[in-house]
Amino acid sequence: MKRLFLLVLILSSSLTATAEEKKIYSQEEFDKALEVALEKKMKKVGRSKLIDFSKELLKKEEELANREKALKNQQEQVVVNQKELEGRIKEFKAYQTNFLSCLDKKDSDEQKRVIHMVDVVSNMRPQTAANLLSQQDPSISIKILGELDPVKVSKIFNMMDKEISARLQKQYMTMKK
């Protein structure tokens, strides 16, 4: 490879020297002159060196072809991996949407049950409602009390055990769920 470079450099410098003699070449003339000069130098070098040079060029071409194949295979693998990733993303989004819809349904159902219990408790006498809400999970009791009429809530708190009433009132005031 170095030899070829030196040869082209020598030839171009000899042609440049000719051009410095005030002769201007067109691109076609320059290429033709370069080819002729290169042919003369190659004849001087000899056939054995040309064969070695040709073998070296063929070897380099084969290496380049192998690299191009490997690069093409890598690019194909990237495309396959990208499609697989896009499929997984779609699958994940579908799963996520399903999961979120289940959570929304659960919340909706819970809200319906709370509204139903509010209707039930609002029709009870304050003592009965106080007994019922005292036995319930505090978070459920707070949700129910949060939806009731304030007058009804005050009567229910008055009928409850003082400790339970105090705890529920504290949670009610901060609306802890």
Steps between C-alpha positions, in 0.01 A plus 500: 500500500784736588671420173192590301464825688866590438464409136192720457676780688805478274286494190287791607810703590653430161176606333481806720853592398384474140204722581739754654659532159190701414309215344150470639328162489129431498372238744476240222852575377635483853330164565629361169854624566489354851388166361780493243763595759365244744516230232865583424594484869314172545692343212825607664399356837445151362236234503582333833436817694181557305376154591575563869330836477197345328476230768518764770224700331280192469555419866403854601189485281398171664548650846287798401228271365501302827476820703211621287321165553553521875375858505194405295426212741530735796264748337247224435529388864442857616182517289379167644576613855324832441186324376510265799536796736207680335290186543592477866415867549157449343443193718604694811270791412208261453576338835534841664169619353329183621652538846396866527149421384476233771611756759247751370225237515599408855491865605168551325351193666629609838350846451166342410508290817588804710211696346269207570617484862452878530138453391457216748663685792316824426169317548609347835447648839815671638552233771480212249730683257746572784509131598548394138775752421679426828538136391609580142850550375587863579583585137158379384328684785681822406397467136137449601505786751659725237193457277233545770319817600702690769203503742469121471878459545498705822215290641687177411822624665300590816359144521838324460741389770716803583834336404371373168327832436820696574711276273247516213457877541876547478516291183188670369658842548815402315302276259747215530393208294 
